[in-house]
Amino acid sequence: MSRLYLVTGGAGYIGSHVVVALLARGDRVVVFDNLQQGHREAVHPDATLVVGELGDVGALRHLFGRHRFDGILHFAANSLVGESMQQPFRYVGDNVTNALNLVRTAVEHDVRRLVLSSTCAIFGLPERVPIDEDVPPNPANPYGESKLIIERILRWADEVHGLRSAALRYFNAAGAHPEFPIGEDHAPETHLIPICFEVVLGQRPFVEVYGDDYPTADGTCVRDYIHVCDLADAHLRVLGAIDDGSCRYNVGIGRGYSVREVLDAVRRVTGHPLPARIGERRPGDPPVLIADPSRIRGELGWQPRIAELDEMVATAWRWRAAHPQGFARRQQAS
């Protein structure tokens, strides 16, 4: 039976891939996005795009009055960690207020399922790695703090109003859809793999590596990379589990790749020498962040289908090579 889902931030990187996955299984989708960071061209033509602000409660009530949603997937947020350290009140204020507006409107209209795009940033400098769901949260930046506050709001929305929720704590999303023409395109770009592609395409001179003296095998930070389509699959699976109770999952492949390993993978995939320079450490960067995905694997049967770094990079490169300016190329041509 087809269901109707609201996807906030569905014009963004992860949200747009989840929209494609929902449509592929026969669901209907309304995307609500202000297009501040998202791209109109990233929204599947079979989805309904509504341009609007989560800060506009009247617009939200109008939207919920027009549609009877079976559930909500909430991606819309300010999400740059470094920027959040410069603008903490904007990050905590906007992210939390907008989520609260969405949750209140959902409760008012008797919507009982919500999946939150959360983050491993809620753990800050974790007390142990790999990071399981029982590691105490301790955000090291306002972005992570905002997501943790939203998770706590959702706990009370369930306790008091029966709004069942799932929070998926992402690690490093990577790659692009192998069939539908969408990929990763941020402005400014802060993610390592697309930054590498900008060097390959001659859009920046080199990759800056933030420190090479960490206590890791090659001195650079280690992160858990998860293909964006595997992340989308986790959202679909958790939607089916919410009716049994609210839940929280850490989502990664359970294996880490260093910055140097990522650079080498890009070199192998693109054939480019990819010059890099060592810079200063970024304040607050943990040496290693790796998920323990045992809970989501055991409870939902989720397994990553693309777990090798070269394959993740290859899917991302196919899209970026065809769209060297990202979505801007199509916008300029239209």
C-alpha positions as YAML, in Angstrom:
chain: A
units: angstrom
residues:
- id: 1
  name: MET
  ca: [0.00, 0.00, 0.00]
- id: 2
  name: SER
  ca: [1.43, 3.37, -1.04]
- id: 3
  name: ARG
  ca: [2.12, 5.84, 1.76]
- id: 4
  name: LEU
  ca: [2.70, 9.59, 1.68]
- id: 5
  name: TYR
  ca: [5.81, 10.96, 3.37]
- id: 6
  name: LEU
  ca: [6.99, 14.48, 4.07]
- id: 7
  name: VAL
  ca: [10.74, 14.91, 3.57]
- id: 8
  name: THR
  ca: [12.11, 18.17, 4.96]
- id: 9
  name: GLY
  ca: [15.43, 19.06, 3.35]
- id: 10
  name: GLY
  ca: [14.64, 16.63, 0.56]
- id: 11
  name: ALA
  ca: [16.54, 18.78, -1.97]
- id: 12
  name: GLY
  ca: [19.80, 18.21, -0.10]
- id: 13
  name: TYR
  ca: [22.41, 15.50, -0.48]
- id: 14
  name: ILE
  ca: [21.11, 12.75, 1.79]
- id: 15
  name: GLY
  ca: [17.47, 13.80, 1.66]
- id: 16
  name: SER
  ca: [17.33, 13.62, -2.15]
- id: 17
  name: HIS
  ca: [18.70, 10.08, -2.11]
- id: 18
  name: VAL
  ca: [16.09, 9.04, 0.45]
- id: 19
  name: VAL
  ca: [13.36, 10.56, -1.76]
- id: 20
  name: VAL
  ca: [14.53, 8.40, -4.68]
- id: 21
  name: ALA
  ca: [14.49, 5.31, -2.46]
- id: 22
  name: LEU
  ca: [10.96, 6.02, -1.19]
- id: 23
  name: LEU
  ca: [9.62, 6.54, -4.71]
- id: 24
  name: ALA
  ca: [11.36, 3.40, -5.96]
- id: 25
  name: ARG
  ca: [9.39, 1.27, -3.51]
- id: 26
  name: GLY
  ca: [6.09, 2.89, -4.50]
- id: 27
  name: ASP
  ca: [5.61, 5.57, -1.86]
- id: 28
  name: ARG
  ca: [4.57, 9.17, -2.57]
- id: 29
  name: VAL
  ca: [6.69, 12.09, -1.39]
- id: 30
  name: VAL
  ca: [6.28, 15.78, -0.62]
- id: 31
  name: VAL
  ca: [9.60, 17.62, -0.27]
- id: 32
  name: PHE
  ca: [9.66, 20.75, 1.91]
- id: 33
  name: ASP
  ca: [12.87, 22.74, 1.43]
- id: 34
  name: ASN
  ca: [13.94, 26.38, 1.43]
- id: 35
  name: LEU
  ca: [16.63, 25.61, -1.20]
- id: 36
  name: GLN
  ca: [19.23, 27.45, 0.89]
- id: 37
  name: GLN
  ca: [21.58, 24.48, 0.66]
- id: 38
  name: GLY
  ca: [19.46, 22.12, -1.41]
- id: 39
  name: HIS
  ca: [18.96, 22.07, -5.15]
- id: 40
  name: ARG
  ca: [15.70, 22.08, -7.07]
- id: 41
  name: GLU
  ca: [17.36, 19.84, -9.68]
- id: 42
  name: ALA
  ca: [18.10, 17.20, -7.03]
- id: 43
  name: VAL
  ca: [14.41, 16.58, -6.36]
- id: 44
  name: HIS
  ca: [13.00, 13.62, -8.27]
- id: 45
  name: PRO
  ca: [10.33, 14.77, -10.75]
- id: 46
  name: ASP
  ca: [7.82, 12.33, -9.25]
- id: 47
  name: ALA
  ca: [8.05, 14.09, -5.89]
- id: 48
  name: THR
  ca: [6.10, 17.25, -5.06]
- id: 49
  name: LEU
  ca: [8.40, 20.13, -4.11]
- id: 50
  name: VAL
  ca: [7.10, 22.82, -1.77]
- id: 51
  name: VAL
  ca: [9.52, 25.69, -1.19]
- id: 52
  name: GLY
  ca: [9.17, 27.06, 2.32]
- id: 53
  name: GLU
  ca: [10.66, 27.73, 5.73]
- id: 54
  name: LEU
  ca: [10.27, 25.57, 8.83]
- id: 55
  name: GLY
  ca: [10.29, 28.80, 10.78]
- id: 56
  name: ASP
  ca: [6.95, 29.70, 9.16]
- id: 57
  name: VAL
  ca: [4.41, 27.88, 11.35]
- id: 58
  name: GLY
  ca: [1.53, 29.09, 9.18]
- id: 59
  name: ALA
  ca: [3.09, 27.54, 6.09]
- id: 60
  name: LEU
  ca: [3.61, 24.26, 7.95]
- id: 61
  name: ARG
  ca: [0.00, 24.15, 9.13]
- id: 62
  name: HIS
  ca: [-1.18, 24.89, 5.61]
- id: 63
  name: LEU
  ca: [0.99, 22.05, 4.27]
- id: 64
  name: PHE
  ca: [-0.28, 19.57, 6.85]
- id: 65
  name: GLY
  ca: [-3.83, 20.71, 6.20]
- id: 66
  name: ARG
  ca: [-3.49, 19.87, 2.49]
- id: 67
  name: HIS
  ca: [-1.85, 16.45, 2.95]
- id: 68
  name: ARG
  ca: [-2.42, 13.52, 5.23]
- id: 69
  name: PHE
  ca: [1.15, 12.35, 5.91]
- id: 70
  name: ASP
  ca: [1.92, 8.82, 7.03]
- id: 71
  name: GLY
  ca: [5.30, 9.94, 8.35]
- id: 72
  name: ILE
  ca: [8.03, 12.57, 8.29]
- id: 73
  name: LEU
  ca: [11.74, 12.33, 7.50]
- id: 74
  name: HIS
  ca: [13.49, 15.41, 8.85]
- id: 75
  name: PHE
  ca: [16.79, 16.38, 7.19]
- id: 76
  name: ALA
  ca: [16.54, 20.18, 7.06]
- id: 77
  name: ALA
  ca: [19.18, 21.81, 9.29]
- id: 78
  name: ASN
  ca: [22.20, 24.04, 9.42]
- id: 79
  name: SER
  ca: [24.96, 21.44, 9.42]
- id: 80
  name: LEU
  ca: [28.47, 22.95, 9.12]
- id: 81
  name: VAL
  ca: [30.40, 22.07, 12.26]
- id: 82
  name: GLY
  ca: [32.99, 24.83, 11.87]
- id: 83
  name: GLU
  ca: [30.36, 27.46, 11.18]
- id: 84
  name: SER
  ca: [28.42, 26.33, 14.24]
- id: 85
  name: MET
  ca: [31.43, 27.28, 16.38]
- id: 86
  name: GLN
  ca: [31.26, 30.79, 14.93]
- id: 87
  name: GLN
  ca: [27.45, 31.12, 15.06]
- id: 88
  name: PRO
  ca: [26.34, 28.97, 18.00]
- id: 89
  name: PHE
  ca: [23.06, 30.76, 18.65]
- id: 90
  name: ARG
  ca: [21.99, 30.45, 15.01]
- id: 91
  name: TYR
  ca: [22.74, 26.74, 14.98]
- id: 92
  name: VAL
  ca: [21.15, 25.81, 18.26]
- id: 93
  name: GLY
  ca: [18.34, 28.34, 17.86]
- id: 94
  name: ASP
  ca: [17.36, 27.66, 14.25]
- id: 95
  name: ASN
  ca: [17.83, 23.89, 14.27]
- id: 96
  name: VAL
  ca: [15.96, 23.37, 17.50]
- id: 97
  name: THR
  ca: [13.19, 25.91, 16.84]
- id: 98
  name: ASN
  ca: [12.53, 24.59, 13.35]
- id: 99
  name: ALA
  ca: [12.41, 21.00, 14.57]
- id: 100
  name: LEU
  ca: [10.09, 22.02, 17.40]
- id: 101
  name: ASN
  ca: [7.76, 23.73, 14.90]
- id: 102
  name: LEU
  ca: [7.71, 20.56, 12.83]
- id: 103
  name: VAL
  ca: [7.07, 18.28, 15.80]
- id: 104
  name: ARG
  ca: [4.27, 20.48, 17.16]
- id: 105
  name: THR
  ca: [2.58, 20.60, 13.77]
- id: 106
  name: ALA
  ca: [2.88, 16.84, 13.39]
- id: 107
  name: VAL
  ca: [1.25, 16.30, 16.79]
- id: 108
  name: GLU
  ca: [-1.52, 18.78, 15.94]
- id: 109
  name: HIS
  ca: [-2.31, 16.83, 12.76]
- id: 110
  name: ASP
  ca: [-2.02, 13.38, 14.32]
- id: 111
  name: VAL
  ca: [1.10, 12.30, 12.41]
- id: 112
  name: ARG
  ca: [2.69, 9.54, 14.45]
- id: 113
  name: ARG
  ca: [6.01, 8.68, 12.70]
- id: 114
  name: LEU
  ca: [9.16, 10.81, 12.40]
- id: 115
  name: VAL
  ca: [12.73, 9.92, 11.42]
- id: 116
  name: LEU
  ca: [15.42, 12.40, 12.46]
- id: 117
  name: SER
  ca: [18.63, 12.93, 10.56]
- id: 118
  name: SER
  ca: [20.96, 13.05, 13.55]
- id: 119
  name: THR
  ca: [24.74, 12.87, 13.74]
- id: 120
  name: CYS
  ca: [27.72, 11.23, 15.40]
- id: 121
  name: ALA
  ca: [28.64, 14.79, 16.46]
- id: 122
  name: ILE
  ca: [26.39, 14.27, 19.48]
- id: 123
  name: PHE
  ca: [29.19, 12.12, 20.94]
- id: 124
  name: GLY
  ca: [31.93, 14.77, 20.67]
- id: 125
  name: LEU
  ca: [35.20, 13.14, 21.76]
- id: 126
  name: PRO
  ca: [33.73, 9.70, 22.51]
- id: 127
  name: GLU
  ca: [34.86, 7.74, 25.53]
- id: 128
  name: ARG
  ca: [35.27, 4.61, 23.39]
- id: 129
  name: VAL
  ca: [35.51, 3.61, 19.73]
- id: 130
  name: PRO
  ca: [33.76, 1.98, 17.87]
- id: 131
  name: ILE
  ca: [30.84, 4.08, 19.06]
- id: 132
  name: ASP
  ca: [27.74, 2.15, 20.10]
- id: 133
  name: GLU
  ca: [24.43, 3.65, 21.18]
- id: 134
  name: ASP
  ca: [25.33, 3.39, 24.86]
- id: 135
  name: VAL
  ca: [28.29, 5.77, 24.59]
- id: 136
  name: PRO
  ca: [27.30, 8.87, 26.60]
- id: 137
  name: PRO
  ca: [26.60, 11.87, 24.34]
- id: 138
  name: ASN
  ca: [28.86, 14.85, 24.92]
- id: 139
  name: PRO
  ca: [28.70, 17.27, 21.97]
- id: 140
  name: ALA
  ca: [31.85, 19.25, 21.20]
- id: 141
  name: ASN
  ca: [30.14, 21.84, 18.99]
- id: 142
  name: PRO
  ca: [26.78, 23.65, 18.75]
- id: 143
  name: TYR
  ca: [25.73, 21.60, 15.70]
- id: 144
  name: GLY
  ca: [25.99, 18.36, 17.67]
- id: 145
  name: GLU
  ca: [24.32, 20.02, 20.65]
- id: 146
  name: SER
  ca: [21.35, 21.07, 18.50]
- id: 147
  name: LYS
  ca: [20.80, 17.50, 17.28]
- id: 148
  name: LEU
  ca: [21.01, 16.10, 20.79]
- id: 149
  name: ILE
  ca: [18.41, 18.60, 21.99]
- id: 150
  name: ILE
  ca: [16.11, 17.56, 19.14]
- id: 151
  name: GLU
  ca: [16.54, 13.91, 20.09]
- id: 152
  name: ARG
  ca: [15.47, 14.81, 23.63]
- id: 153
  name: ILE
  ca: [12.46, 16.76, 22.33]
- id: 154
  name: LEU
  ca: [11.43, 13.66, 20.38]
- id: 155
  name: ARG
  ca: [11.68, 11.54, 23.50]
- id: 156
  name: TRP
  ca: [9.05, 13.73, 25.20]
- id: 157
  name: ALA
  ca: [6.94, 13.93, 22.05]
- id: 158
  name: ASP
  ca: [6.67, 10.15, 22.28]
- id: 159
  name: GLU
  ca: [6.19, 10.06, 26.04]
- id: 160
  name: VAL
  ca: [3.46, 12.70, 26.08]
- id: 161
  name: HIS
  ca: [1.89, 12.63, 22.61]
- id: 162
  name: GLY
  ca: [2.70, 9.20, 21.18]
- id: 163
  name: LEU
  ca: [4.84, 10.48, 18.31]
- id: 164
  name: ARG
  ca: [7.10, 7.53, 17.53]
- id: 165
  name: SER
  ca: [10.54, 8.52, 16.28]
- id: 166
  name: ALA
  ca: [13.85, 7.16, 15.10]
- id: 167
  name: ALA
  ca: [17.13, 9.06, 15.28]
- id: 168
  name: LEU
  ca: [19.84, 7.91, 12.88]
- id: 169
  name: ARG
  ca: [23.27, 9.11, 13.97]
- id: 170
  name: TYR
  ca: [25.24, 9.36, 10.74]
- id: 171
  name: PHE
  ca: [28.95, 9.11, 10.34]
- id: 172
  name: ASN
  ca: [30.46, 10.26, 6.99]
- id: 173
  name: ALA
  ca: [28.06, 9.94, 4.06]
- id: 174
  name: ALA
  ca: [29.78, 9.44, 0.71]
- id: 175
  name: GLY
  ca: [29.11, 8.46, -2.89]
- id: 176
  name: ALA
  ca: [26.27, 9.18, -5.29]
- id: 177
  name: HIS
  ca: [23.27, 7.38, -6.72]
- id: 178
  name: PRO
  ca: [24.34, 4.85, -9.37]
- id: 179
  name: GLU
  ca: [21.24, 5.38, -11.54]
- id: 180
  name: PHE
  ca: [19.52, 8.70, -10.80]
- id: 181
  name: PRO
  ca: [21.62, 11.83, -11.57]
- id: 182
  name: ILE
  ca: [22.12, 13.24, -8.08]
- id: 183
  name: GLY
  ca: [25.25, 13.65, -6.01]
- id: 184
  name: GLU
  ca: [27.03, 15.71, -3.37]
- id: 185
  name: ASP
  ca: [27.19, 19.46, -3.95]
- id: 186
  name: HIS
  ca: [27.56, 21.93, -1.08]
- id: 187
  name: ALA
  ca: [28.40, 25.62, -1.01]
- id: 188
  name: PRO
  ca: [30.80, 26.07, 0.62]
- id: 189
  name: GLU
  ca: [32.17, 22.55, 0.24]
- id: 190
  name: THR
  ca: [33.59, 21.14, 3.46]
- id: 191
  name: HIS
  ca: [33.54, 17.38, 2.83]
- id: 192
  name: LEU
  ca: [36.78, 15.64, 1.92]
- id: 193
  name: ILE
  ca: [35.80, 13.59, -1.14]
- id: 194
  name: PRO
  ca: [34.09, 16.41, -3.11]
- id: 195
  name: ILE
  ca: [36.96, 18.72, -2.13]
- id: 196
  name: CYS
  ca: [39.32, 16.19, -3.73]
- id: 197
  name: PHE
  ca: [37.22, 16.30, -6.89]
- id: 198
  name: GLU
  ca: [37.50, 20.09, -6.99]
- id: 199
  name: VAL
  ca: [41.27, 19.64, -7.10]
- id: 200
  name: VAL
  ca: [40.97, 17.01, -9.85]
- id: 201
  name: LEU
  ca: [38.78, 19.42, -11.86]
- id: 202
  name: GLY
  ca: [41.19, 22.32, -11.41]
- id: 203
  name: GLN
  ca: [38.83, 24.29, -9.16]
- id: 204
  name: ARG
  ca: [41.30, 24.48, -6.26]
- id: 205
  name: PRO
  ca: [45.08, 23.93, -6.26]
- id: 206
  name: PHE
  ca: [45.47, 21.24, -3.60]
- id: 207
  name: VAL
  ca: [43.82, 19.37, -0.75]
- id: 208
  name: GLU
  ca: [44.66, 20.66, 2.69]
- id: 209
  name: VAL
  ca: [45.14, 17.88, 5.23]
- id: 210
  name: TYR
  ca: [44.35, 19.14, 8.72]
- id: 211
  name: GLY
  ca: [47.17, 17.59, 10.72]
- id: 212
  name: ASP
  ca: [49.32, 14.49, 10.23]
- id: 213
  name: ASP
  ca: [50.42, 13.91, 13.83]
- id: 214
  name: TYR
  ca: [47.36, 12.13, 15.22]
- id: 215
  name: PRO
  ca: [47.77, 8.80, 17.08]
- id: 216
  name: THR
  ca: [46.64, 6.79, 14.04]
- id: 217
  name: ALA
  ca: [48.47, 4.44, 11.67]
- id: 218
  name: ASP
  ca: [49.45, 7.20, 9.20]
- id: 219
  name: GLY
  ca: [49.00, 10.26, 11.43]
- id: 220
  name: THR
  ca: [45.78, 11.51, 9.82]
- id: 221
  name: CYS
  ca: [42.23, 11.36, 11.18]
- id: 222
  name: VAL
  ca: [40.22, 8.20, 10.63]
- id: 223
  name: ARG
  ca: [36.51, 8.31, 9.78]
- id: 224
  name: ASP
  ca: [33.74, 5.80, 9.05]
- id: 225
  name: TYR
  ca: [32.42, 6.37, 5.51]
- id: 226
  name: ILE
  ca: [28.97, 5.07, 4.54]
- id: 227
  name: HIS
  ca: [27.52, 5.12, 1.04]
- id: 228
  name: VAL
  ca: [24.58, 7.49, 0.77]
- id: 229
  name: CYS
  ca: [22.35, 4.79, -0.78]
- id: 230
  name: ASP
  ca: [23.06, 2.47, 2.15]
- id: 231
  name: LEU
  ca: [22.11, 5.35, 4.42]
- id: 232
  name: ALA
  ca: [18.87, 5.75, 2.47]
- id: 233
  name: ASP
  ca: [18.16, 2.04, 2.95]
- id: 234
  name: ALA
  ca: [18.56, 2.50, 6.72]
- id: 235
  name: HIS
  ca: [15.84, 5.17, 6.63]
- id: 236
  name: LEU
  ca: [13.42, 2.89, 4.82]
- id: 237
  name: ARG
  ca: [14.08, 0.07, 7.26]
- id: 238
  name: VAL
  ca: [13.64, 2.25, 10.31]
- id: 239
  name: LEU
  ca: [10.33, 3.59, 8.99]
- id: 240
  name: GLY
  ca: [9.01, 0.05, 9.19]
- id: 241
  name: ALA
  ca: [10.25, -0.37, 12.76]
- id: 242
  name: ILE
  ca: [8.88, 2.81, 14.34]
- id: 243
  name: ASP
  ca: [5.44, 1.36, 14.99]
- id: 244
  name: ASP
  ca: [7.08, -1.03, 17.46]
- id: 245
  name: GLY
  ca: [8.55, 1.87, 19.43]
- id: 246
  name: SER
  ca: [10.92, 4.80, 19.17]
- id: 247
  name: CYS
  ca: [14.55, 3.89, 18.51]
- id: 248
  name: ARG
  ca: [18.04, 5.32, 18.07]
- id: 249
  name: TYR
  ca: [20.75, 3.86, 15.82]
- id: 250
  name: ASN
  ca: [24.36, 4.66, 14.96]
- id: 251
  name: VAL
  ca: [24.80, 4.14, 11.21]
- id: 252
  name: GLY
  ca: [28.19, 3.43, 9.65]
- id: 253
  name: ILE
  ca: [30.02, 0.45, 8.18]
- id: 254
  name: GLY
  ca: [32.05, -0.20, 11.36]
- id: 255
  name: ARG
  ca: [35.38, 0.42, 9.62]
- id: 256
  name: GLY
  ca: [37.49, 3.53, 9.36]
- id: 257
  name: TYR
  ca: [39.51, 5.10, 6.55]
- id: 258
  name: SER
  ca: [42.19, 7.72, 7.15]
- id: 259
  name: VAL
  ca: [42.45, 10.99, 5.26]
- id: 260
  name: ARG
  ca: [45.50, 9.64, 3.43]
- id: 261
  name: GLU
  ca: [43.56, 6.51, 2.46]
- id: 262
  name: VAL
  ca: [40.77, 8.66, 1.03]
- id: 263
  name: LEU
  ca: [43.27, 10.69, -1.01]
- id: 264
  name: ASP
  ca: [44.82, 7.48, -2.35]
- id: 265
  name: ALA
  ca: [41.38, 6.14, -3.30]
- id: 266
  name: VAL
  ca: [40.62, 9.32, -5.24]
- id: 267
  name: ARG
  ca: [43.96, 9.02, -7.03]
- id: 268
  name: ARG
  ca: [43.20, 5.42, -8.01]
- id: 269
  name: VAL
  ca: [39.68, 6.20, -9.23]
- id: 270
  name: THR
  ca: [40.45, 9.42, -11.12]
- id: 271
  name: GLY
  ca: [44.05, 8.82, -12.20]
- id: 272
  name: HIS
  ca: [44.93, 12.31, -10.95]
- id: 273
  name: PRO
  ca: [48.06, 12.92, -8.80]
- id: 274
  name: LEU
  ca: [45.96, 14.98, -6.37]
- id: 275
  name: PRO
  ca: [48.46, 17.30, -4.69]
- id: 276
  name: ALA
  ca: [47.99, 17.70, -0.94]
- id: 277
  name: ARG
  ca: [49.55, 19.89, 1.74]
- id: 278
  name: ILE
  ca: [49.68, 19.38, 5.47]
- id: 279
  name: GLY
  ca: [48.02, 22.13, 7.46]
- id: 280
  name: GLU
  ca: [47.27, 22.77, 11.10]
- id: 281
  name: ARG
  ca: [44.91, 20.59, 13.07]
- id: 282
  name: ARG
  ca: [41.33, 21.78, 13.33]
- id: 283
  name: PRO
  ca: [40.28, 22.38, 16.94]
- id: 284
  name: GLY
  ca: [38.15, 19.55, 18.31]
- id: 285
  name: ASP
  ca: [38.82, 16.97, 15.56]
- id: 286
  name: PRO
  ca: [38.79, 13.51, 17.20]
- id: 287
  name: PRO
  ca: [41.54, 11.19, 15.92]
- id: 288
  name: VAL
  ca: [39.12, 8.33, 15.21]
- id: 289
  name: LEU
  ca: [35.35, 8.17, 14.70]
- id: 290
  name: ILE
  ca: [33.99, 4.73, 13.82]
- id: 291
  name: ALA
  ca: [30.47, 3.44, 14.33]
- id: 292
  name: ASP
  ca: [29.48, 0.20, 15.96]
- id: 293
  name: PRO
  ca: [26.48, -0.68, 13.75]
- id: 294
  name: SER
  ca: [25.72, -3.95, 15.56]
- id: 295
  name: ARG
  ca: [22.32, -2.78, 16.82]
- id: 296
  name: ILE
  ca: [20.86, -1.70, 13.46]
- id: 297
  name: ARG
  ca: [22.27, -4.81, 11.80]
- id: 298
  name: GLY
  ca: [20.84, -7.11, 14.45]
- id: 299
  name: GLU
  ca: [17.45, -5.44, 14.91]
- id: 300
  name: LEU
  ca: [16.67, -4.31, 11.36]
- id: 301
  name: GLY
  ca: [18.81, -6.63, 9.25]
- id: 302
  name: TRP
  ca: [20.57, -3.65, 7.69]
- id: 303
  name: GLN
  ca: [23.82, -4.33, 5.84]
- id: 304
  name: PRO
  ca: [25.92, -1.93, 3.75]
- id: 305
  name: ARG
  ca: [25.94, -3.00, 0.10]
- id: 306
  name: ILE
  ca: [28.79, -0.66, -0.87]
- id: 307
  name: ALA
  ca: [31.40, -0.92, 1.86]
- id: 308
  name: GLU
  ca: [34.65, -0.51, -0.09]
- id: 309
  name: LEU
  ca: [36.05, 3.00, -0.24]
- id: 310
  name: ASP
  ca: [37.07, 2.83, -3.92]
- id: 311
  name: GLU
  ca: [33.53, 1.91, -4.94]
- id: 312
  name: MET
  ca: [32.06, 4.77, -2.90]
- id: 313
  name: VAL
  ca: [34.50, 7.21, -4.49]
- id: 314
  name: ALA
  ca: [33.79, 5.80, -7.97]
- id: 315
  name: THR
  ca: [30.03, 6.41, -7.70]
- id: 316
  name: ALA
  ca: [30.69, 9.95, -6.47]
- id: 317
  name: TRP
  ca: [33.19, 10.63, -9.25]
- id: 318
  name: ARG
  ca: [30.86, 9.41, -12.02]
- id: 319
  name: TRP
  ca: [28.31, 12.04, -11.02]
- id: 320
  name: ARG
  ca: [30.80, 14.84, -10.41]
- id: 321
  name: ALA
  ca: [32.71, 14.18, -13.66]
- id: 322
  name: ALA
  ca: [29.40, 14.55, -15.52]
- id: 323
  name: HIS
  ca: [28.53, 17.70, -13.49]
- id: 324
  name: PRO
  ca: [31.86, 19.48, -12.88]
- id: 325
  name: GLN
  ca: [30.09, 22.55, -11.50]
- id: 326
  name: GLY
  ca: [27.66, 20.42, -9.50]
- id: 327
  name: PHE
  ca: [24.03, 21.35, -9.95]
- id: 328
  name: ALA
  ca: [25.04, 24.89, -10.97]
- id: 329
  name: ARG
  ca: [25.84, 23.74, -14.50]
- id: 330
  name: ARG
  ca: [22.24, 22.78, -15.15]
- id: 331
  name: GLN
  ca: [20.97, 25.91, -13.45]
- id: 332
  name: GLN
  ca: [23.13, 28.10, -15.73]
- id: 333
  name: ALA
  ca: [22.05, 26.19, -18.82]
- id: 334
  name: SER
  ca: [18.33, 26.52, -18.09]
...
